[in-house]
Amino acid sequence: MRQYHLQLESNAAAAFPLMRRFGTIVIDLYPAGFRITTVWLRGFSRNPRTITIENPLSRTYIERPMSAIGDIIRFIGGRPIAAGPPSRVQVTSGNVGRLASRRHRLDYGSNGSVDVWTTTALGATAAFRSFADEFVRALSPRSVPVLRAIPGTPIYVELHGGRILPIVHPRKLVWSSRGEAEALRVSPWMFPAPFGTIFQ
């Protein structure tokens, strides 16, 4: 398996104002899993079933099922979008930076479209794909079956409505997994806490 470290950045708050509490979201993706960092919470996962969530301010952490991503979004007041599933998906081959990719354009009719660029160049990224599925489920549940049918790792997402709005894009890619062990473990001096207190 080729070693890598792909860093993605998300400004989901630009499209979903209730997400502004998270600020800019940084995702560090490695062969063994991923770490996500925001101004408020952090998390990491090595498998598609569970995620460890950390609050750096209270220095507490908790391990939760991946479905808890929806609980967090609902906790901050997020509500699903009422739009139905995309009416069609158009696929085009291309590149995102140095990675061979495919663009999947999800057409929502009068509600615009969403471009999801994915790559298979990184191999399987089961934990990150599971995270992405749960994130989308919380915001647009009727889009999840379509997203799950798209192969590869999502690395660039762009909304098309009244304007073009990139909400996920790559920041850097190196062909080394240096830092992976530190990224995919509980941060130093963190203590376990009950689920409800992790947000305080």
N, C-alpha and C positions, 0 to 999 in steps of 0.2 A: 504494500500500500504506500502510495506517495505521501510524504509528510507535507503539511501546509498549515498556514495560519491566514485565514481570510477574515478581515475586519469589515463589517457592514455598519452603516449608520442609518437610523430611522428618525424621521421627523413626523411621526404619526399624528401629532397634535395639529399639524397644519391642515389635516383633513378631518380629524376627530377632536374638536376642541376640548372635550372632557379628558383627553389624554395629556393635556398640557402639564399636569402635575408631575409627569414622568420626565418632562424636558426632552432633550436629545437622547435617544436610545442607541447605545453602542453594543454590537454583538460580535464577539470573538469566536470564530468557528474553527475547530480543530478536528482531526480524524476521530478522536475519542469522545467528542461532545462539544458543548458550547457554553460560553458565559455571556450573560447580558448585564449591562451596567446602565443605571439611570441615576439622576440626582437624588432619588428617594429610596429606591430598592435595587438590589442586585440579585442575581440568581445564576445557577449553573446546573447542567444535567449531563450525565453520561449515558442515559438510556431513555427510550420514548415513554416510559411509564411514570417517572417521578422527576421532580425538580426541587432543588434546595433553594430557598428564598432567604436572603439576608437583608437586614436593616442596618446599614453602617452607622447610623446615628445612635441607635440603642444598643448596637453590638450584639444583636440577637439573630438567630436563624431558626428555620423550621423546614422539614422535608415534607412535601405535599405531593399528591398525585398530579400529573400534568394537567388534569381538568381544572385544577385550582387557578389556572390563568384566568379563566372566566370569572371565578369568584373575586379575584383582585380587581378586574375591570368593573365588575358590578359594584364592588365596594366603593370605588371612587365616583360612582354615579353613571357609569357607562350603560347605554341601552342599545340593543340591536337595531340595525337599520332595517326599515320596513321593505326595502326593495326585494324583489324576487330573485331567482337564480338567473345567471346570464342566459340569453336566448341562443347564443352560439359562441364558439371558440375558434379563432383563426390562429394558425400556427405558422411561424416564419423562422428560418434559421439565421443566425448571425453571431455576433460576439459582444460580450460585455467585458471591456478591457482586454485582458489576455486570455479570457476563458471562452471557449466555444459554447454557445448558448442557443436556446430557442425561445422566441417570444410567443407567449400565449395571450392573445388579445380576447378578454372576456367582454362581450358586448351586452350592455344592460339597456339598450334601446335609448329612450329619451333621457335616461339617467346617466348616459355617458358610457365609458368603457374603462377597463383596467388592463394594463399590460403587465404580465408577470413573466419576467425573464428567468429561466432556470438553466442550470448546467449539470451535466453528469460527470464532468471532469474531476470532481472531488471524490467520487465514489459515494457510498451510502452515507447519509447524514440523518439517521433515523430520529435521534433526539430532537434535532432542530426542526425537522419536518413535523414532528408531533407538536412541538411548541407552536409552529406556524398555524397548524390546523386548529388548535385550541384558541389562538388569538383571533383568527378569522371567525370561528364559531361564536365568540362573544360579540362580535361586531356585525357580522353578516352571515347568520347561520345557514341560510339557503344557498350560500356559495360554497360551503364546505365539500359537498360531494364532487363538485367540479374541480376544486383545488386538489383534492385527493387523487383525482385521476391524472393530474399533470405530473409527469416524471421529473426527477432531478431535484436539485436544491435551488430554492428561490433566492436570487442574488440582486435583483433589481425590480422594483415595483413602481409603476407610474400611473396616476389617475388622470383620466381625460374627461373633463366636464366642460365648464366654461373656460378653463385654462388647463395647461399641462402641469401636473404637480407630482414630482418625484417624492415618494415617501420612504423608500428603501434603496440605498445605493452602496456600492463597495467603496471603502476608503483605502484599503491596501491589501496586497496579496504577497506573501513570501512563501517560498517552497521549503519551509522548515517549521517544525512544530515546537520550537523552543518556547518555553513558558507554559506549555500545555498542562503539566502536572500541577503547577501553582494555580492556574486558572480554574481547574476542575476539582477543587477541594474547598472546604470551608475556610474562609479567611482567618488569619490569626486572631486570637483573643475574642472569639465570638462565642456566645452561649445559647443553648437551646431555649426556646420560648413557646408558649401556647400560641395557636394560630391567631387569635384575635388581637394579641398584643404586638404582633410583628409590624402592624401598621401604625403604631402609636409613636 
